[in-house]
Amino acid sequence: MSDDPGPGNPAQQALKYAVVAGSRGPRRDFKVTVGLREGWDPEGRVYDISEAVRTARGWMRRRVEAGLPALSGMFTRGEVTYAWPRPDGSVGSDREPVAIFSGEAVHAYLGGLLDAEIEIMLNELAAELGAALGQERLYVSFCDRAWILDAGAED
């Protein structure tokens, strides 16, 4: 019996991987969180996460068709929970389903873009998600920064 694991062995296969040229760079994580329940009413329509995915894919496609870069990432479903003080001194609390689009502005594909350009893309995508899912507020983070987009707020 031989000690050679052979070409089908996972350890041998792992030796074939190498760092892609131009792929090393600073990590630039992002996240967009958008509610799936329309409006502030607990009885508001609840969208399926597939609506968020469809909206993001449309945004990506349009950008690439126009020769522009696009972000890619993954959607996960989550639930935000929160509490607030009521005027009478009691406390209210609620929960709400959310779609979370997260990823990284990968250096190999987007390394030539400035952080400000990535932020513009994040805001653009978040706004499309908010409009499609009937949301007023959107939560965005990028690298070490976070902000809230509000459909009714003025600059």
Order of alpha helices (4+ residues) and beta strands (2+ residues): alpha-beta-alpha-beta-beta-alpha-alpha-beta-beta
